[in-house]
């Protein structure tokens, strides 16, 4: 199946209904454009796993305790 759309002001376009349905896209969803030797591929971006991201938060700093704060306070 082929479908088309047209660029308008500021390089914006409307995704055709068959594309929205095929990718299960809804308003506010993020999309990814993957560019390779064969062309540009559009896919739905995975949703952010908030619990996983929050679980990682404590590992994103070199120090994260009161003792570390005191030791590095003069930096």
QUIWO-V86912 format. One record per helix or strand of 3 or more residues. SS is the DSSP state (A for helix, B for strand). FROM is the first residue (numbers start at 1). TO is the last residue. If there is no record, write none. Layout:
ss=SS from=FROM to=TO
ss=SS from=FROM to=TO
This chain:
ss=A from=9 to=11
ss=A from=17 to=22
ss=B from=31 to=36
ss=B from=39 to=44
ss=A from=50 to=59
ss=A from=66 to=71
